[in-house]
Amino acid sequence: MLIIDERKGRKIALNQGLKIVGVLGILIENYRQKFITLDEVKLYFLPFKEQGLRVSEQLEKVFFEKLNS
């Protein structure tokens, strides 16, 4: 599995048949495994976004919906 968020790199990895996961996927999985709380997810998410992680409003909505399901 490859950890990557960069769009071009993700596309290449998928074309090579690699499984990929990004920062948001890592946060979701850690929350589901109860390694971190919802408050901790938010504490990690906000700095990522402030430092340039490109997250559309729609993706952010889906991200938080997945955490609450």
FIKOLZA-1660 file (N, C-alpha, C; in steps of 0.1 Angstrom, whole numbers, plus 5000, padded with zeros to 4 digits):
% residues 69
   i   px   py   pz ch aa at
   1 5008 4988 5000  A  M  N
   1 5000 5000 5000  A  M CA
   1 5009 5012 5000  A  M  C
   2 5005 5022 4993  A  L  N
   2 5012 5035 4991  A  L CA
   2 5004 5046 4998  A  L  C
   3 5011 5054 5006  A  I  N
   3 5005 5066 5012  A  I CA
   3 5009 5078 5004  A  I  C
   4 4998 5084 4998  A  I  N
   4 5001 5095 4989  A  I CA
   4 4988 5103 4987  A  I  C
   5 4990 5117 4986  A  D  N
   5 4979 5126 4984  A  D CA
   5 4980 5133 4971  A  D  C
   6 4992 5134 4965  A  E  N
   6 4994 5141 4953  A  E CA
   6 4987 5135 4941  A  E  C
   7 4979 5143 4934  A  R  N
   7 4970 5138 4924  A  R CA
   7 4977 5130 4913  A  R  C
   8 4987 5136 4907  A  K  N
   8 4994 5129 4896  A  K CA
   8 5000 5116 4901  A  K  C
   9 5006 5116 4913  A  G  N
   9 5012 5103 4918  A  G CA
   9 5002 5093 4921  A  G  C
  10 4990 5097 4926  A  R  N
  10 4979 5087 4929  A  R CA
  10 4975 5081 4916  A  R  C
  11 4973 5089 4905  A  K  N
  11 4969 5083 4892  A  K CA
  11 4979 5073 4887  A  K  C
  12 4992 5076 4888  A  I  N
  12 5002 5067 4883  A  I CA
  12 5002 5054 4892  A  I  C
  13 5001 5056 4905  A  A  N
  13 5000 5044 4914  A  A CA
  13 4988 5035 4911  A  A  C
  14 4977 5041 4909  A  L  N
  14 4965 5033 4905  A  L CA
  14 4967 5026 4892  A  L  C
  15 4973 5032 4882  A  N  N
  15 4976 5026 4869  A  N CA
  15 4985 5014 4871  A  N  C
  16 4994 5015 4881  A  Q  N
  16 5003 5004 4883  A  Q CA
  16 4997 4993 4892  A  Q  C
  17 4984 4994 4896  A  G  N
  17 4977 4984 4904  A  G CA
  17 4980 4985 4919  A  G  C
  18 4986 4996 4923  A  L  N
  18 4989 4998 4938  A  L CA
  18 4976 5002 4945  A  L  C
  19 4975 4998 4957  A  K  N
  19 4965 5003 4966  A  K CA
  19 4970 5016 4972  A  K  C
  20 4962 5026 4973  A  I  N
  20 4967 5039 4978  A  I CA
  20 4957 5043 4990  A  I  C
  21 4963 5052 4998  A  V  N
  21 4956 5058 5009  A  V CA
  21 4962 5072 5011  A  V  C
  22 4954 5081 5014  A  G  N
  22 4959 5095 5017  A  G CA
  22 4958 5098 5032  A  G  C
  23 4961 5110 5035  A  V  N
  23 4960 5115 5049  A  V CA
  23 4946 5113 5055  A  V  C
  24 4936 5116 5047  A  L  N
  24 4922 5115 5052  A  L CA
  24 4919 5101 5055  A  L  C
  25 4923 5092 5046  A  G  N
  25 4921 5077 5048  A  G CA
  25 4928 5072 5061  A  G  C
  26 4939 5077 5063  A  I  N
  26 4947 5073 5075  A  I CA
  26 4940 5078 5088  A  I  C
  27 4935 5090 5087  A  L  N
  27 4928 5095 5099  A  L CA
  27 4915 5087 5101  A  L  C
  28 4907 5084 5091  A  I  N
  28 4895 5076 5092  A  I CA
  28 4898 5063 5098  A  I  C
  29 4908 5056 5093  A  E  N
  29 4911 5043 5098  A  E CA
  29 4916 5043 5112  A  E  C
  30 4924 5053 5116  A  N  N
  30 4928 5054 5130  A  N CA
  30 4917 5056 5139  A  N  C
  31 4907 5064 5135  A  Y  N
  31 4895 5067 5143  A  Y CA
  31 4887 5054 5144  A  Y  C
  32 4885 5047 5133  A  R  N
  32 4877 5035 5134  A  R CA
  32 4883 5024 5142  A  R  C
  33 4897 5024 5142  A  Q  N
  33 4904 5014 5151  A  Q CA
  33 4905 5019 5165  A  Q  C
  34 4899 5031 5168  A  K  N
  34 4899 5037 5182  A  K CA
  34 4913 5040 5187  A  K  C
  35 4922 5043 5177  A  F  N
  35 4935 5048 5181  A  F CA
  35 4935 5063 5184  A  F  C
  36 4926 5070 5178  A  I  N
  36 4924 5084 5181  A  I CA
  36 4909 5087 5182  A  I  C
  37 4906 5098 5189  A  T  N
  37 4892 5102 5191  A  T CA
  37 4888 5112 5180  A  T  C
  38 4875 5115 5179  A  L  N
  38 4870 5125 5169  A  L CA
  38 4877 5138 5171  A  L  C
  39 4879 5142 5184  A  D  N
  39 4885 5155 5187  A  D CA
  39 4900 5155 5182  A  D  C
  40 4906 5144 5183  A  E  N
  40 4920 5143 5178  A  E CA
  40 4920 5143 5163  A  E  C
  41 4911 5137 5156  A  V  N
  41 4910 5137 5142  A  V CA
  41 4909 5152 5137  A  V  C
  42 4901 5160 5144  A  K  N
  42 4899 5174 5141  A  K CA
  42 4912 5181 5143  A  K  C
  43 4919 5178 5154  A  L  N
  43 4932 5185 5157  A  L CA
  43 4943 5182 5147  A  L  C
  44 4942 5170 5141  A  Y  N
  44 4952 5167 5130  A  Y CA
  44 4947 5172 5117  A  Y  C
  45 4934 5172 5114  A  F  N
  45 4929 5176 5101  A  F CA
  45 4931 5191 5098  A  F  C
  46 4928 5199 5108  A  L  N
  46 4929 5214 5106  A  L CA
  46 4943 5219 5102  A  L  C
  47 4953 5214 5109  A  P  N
  47 4967 5219 5105  A  P CA
  47 4971 5214 5091  A  P  C
  48 4967 5202 5088  A  F  N
  48 4969 5197 5074  A  F CA
  48 4963 5206 5064  A  F  C
  49 4951 5210 5066  A  K  N
  49 4944 5218 5057  A  K CA
  49 4950 5232 5056  A  K  C
  50 4954 5238 5068  A  E  N
  50 4960 5251 5069  A  E CA
  50 4973 5251 5062  A  E  C
  51 4980 5240 5062  A  Q  N
  51 4994 5239 5056  A  Q CA
  51 4994 5235 5041  A  Q  C
  52 4982 5235 5035  A  G  N
  52 4981 5233 5021  A  G CA
  52 4975 5220 5015  A  G  C
  53 4970 5211 5024  A  L  N
  53 4963 5199 5019  A  L CA
  53 4951 5204 5012  A  L  C
  54 4950 5201 5000  A  R  N
  54 4938 5205 4992  A  R CA
  54 4927 5196 4994  A  R  C
  55 4916 5202 5001  A  V  N
  55 4904 5194 5004  A  V CA
  55 4892 5203 5000  A  V  C
  56 4885 5198 4990  A  S  N
  56 4873 5206 4986  A  S CA
  56 4863 5205 4997  A  S  C
  57 4853 5214 4996  A  E  N
  57 4842 5214 5006  A  E CA
  57 4835 5201 5006  A  E  C
  58 4833 5195 4994  A  Q  N
  58 4826 5183 4992  A  Q CA
  58 4833 5171 4998  A  Q  C
  59 4847 5171 4996  A  L  N
  59 4855 5160 5002  A  L CA
  59 4855 5161 5017  A  L  C
  60 4856 5173 5022  A  E  N
  60 4856 5175 5037  A  E CA
  60 4843 5171 5042  A  E  C
  61 4832 5173 5036  A  K  N
  61 4819 5169 5040  A  K CA
  61 4818 5153 5041  A  K  C
  62 4823 5147 5030  A  V  N
  62 4823 5132 5029  A  V CA
  62 4832 5127 5040  A  V  C
  63 4843 5133 5042  A  F  N
  63 4853 5129 5053  A  F CA
  63 4846 5128 5066  A  F  C
  64 4840 5139 5070  A  F  N
  64 4833 5140 5083  A  F CA
  64 4821 5131 5084  A  F  C
  65 4814 5129 5073  A  E  N
  65 4803 5119 5073  A  E CA
  65 4808 5105 5075  A  E  C
  66 4819 5101 5069  A  K  N
  66 4825 5088 5072  A  K CA
  66 4829 5086 5086  A  K  C
  67 4833 5096 5092  A  L  N
  67 4837 5095 5106  A  L CA
  67 4825 5093 5115  A  L  C
  68 4814 5099 5111  A  N  N
  68 4801 5098 5119  A  N CA
  68 4793 5086 5116  A  N  C
  69 4797 5078 5106  A  S  N
  69 4789 5066 5103  A  S CA
  69 4794 5054 5109  A  S  C
% end
